[in-house]
Amino acid sequence: MPITRSAFQRYRLIDEVISRYPRRYSKQALFELLQDRCGIRSVSSLEKDIQRLREDHDAPIAYDKRSNGYYYTNPQFRLLRLMLTPDDMEALDYAREVLAATQGASVVVELTNALQKVRQSLDIVREVRPEDGNGLGMGRKVVYVEEKILGGNRQYVPVLIRAVNQNRQVSFQYRKHADPAVESSDSARTLHPILLREVADSWYVIGYDAVSGKEKTYALDRMADLEILDEPCAVPPSVLAYVAELFDHIYGITDTTDPVEEIVLSFTPLFGYYVKAKPIHQTQEVLRDDETECIVRLRLAPNRDLLMHLRSYGEHVKVVKPASLAQTITESLRATLGRY
């Protein structure tokens, strides 16, 4: 349940005080501080806050009778690492409203899914306990995760969101993979940003390029010197409509001029379970599922990202249709074998 601003203010102060190792505040001293800063009226209110922190946020708060003060049994614990402030939630709700008004429902769904991931991650973090010395008992390691290399320039995400919210153009330097560095004036870009998209832990901004008269996609990890300009965005309605529906029939981030097609894939029964549990795309439909194969249908415009994804299934997938995609996969596999 979201906490109020006044409760968050009290929790933040309690966390700040208790984490000041080795100094410890007595109940009376902590109450007087909260009374002065937050206006609480009784010691019982302090006791209720501490109990809520223990129960709702797993704060390891204990009381040392000898030093007459509260402390964290885990000195590394900090409450604010596990909380979104009321201001954070208000800003996210505002961003969601702006996106709903400018980019449509599909983008709002993406934001909602992203927020859900954050909440689920925080739930996991709250449950994880530090390991003990021998890896046994309550402190044993219970979560093994693969270390991810996240896409660069993630600090640009809030800047670009602000630009979209304020309907302002942005300028930046852009380096293509073939370029060793950002150095020529040709690499300067001006964009009317429309939306952001996260794919495989990397961020991209999609916007209107007035020079070419069409939408363009830029990877944040290849951007530099990003600035918000004073000039307002002026995106043609046709481009706004196109971008709003761009990912309805695109896998990943790579745009394509190819038309949307009916793609039918045949998976081995084992990999059919994986594809059903984690669909390739929201357009996926299961046409057949038995002991011999699992056949699914997608409505997508074939692009490079889809090709790479299908190749990752190896011998467990076969492209039934269209014939053009099956031929592209065949040629790609032959080229791969030719390297050995």
Sequence and secondary structure as in RCSB ss.txt:
>XXXX:A:sequence
MPITRSAFQRYRLIDEVISRYPRRYSKQALFELLQDRCGIRSVSSLEKDIQRLREDHDAPIAYDKRSNGYYYTNP
QFRLLRLMLTPDDMEALDYAREVLAATQGASVVVELTNALQKVRQSLDIVREVRPEDGNGLGMGRKVVYVEEKIL
GGNRQYVPVLIRAVNQNRQVSFQYRKHADPAVESSDSARTLHPILLREVADSWYVIGYDAVSGKEKTYALDRMAD
LEILDEPCAVPPSVLAYVAELFDHIYGITDTTDPVEEIVLSFTPLFGYYVKAKPIHQTQEVLRDDETECIVRLRL
APNRDLLMHLRSYGEHVKVVKPASLAQTITESLRATLGRY
>XXXX:A:secstr
    HHHHHHHHHHHHHHTSTT    HHHHHHHHHHHH    HHHHHHHHHHHHHHH   EEEETTTTEEEESST
T  GGGG   HHHHHHHHHHHHHHHHHH HHHHHHHHHHHHHHHHHHHHHHH     TTS GGGS          
 S TTHHHHHHHHHHHTEEEEEEE  TT SSS SGGGEEEEEEEEEEEETTEEEEEEEETTTTEEEEEEGGGEEE
EEEEEEE    HHHHHHHHTGGGG SSS   SS  EEEEEEE HHHHHHHHHS SSTT EEEEESSS EEEEEEE
   HHHHHHHHTTGGGEEEEE HHHHHHHHHHHHHHHTT 
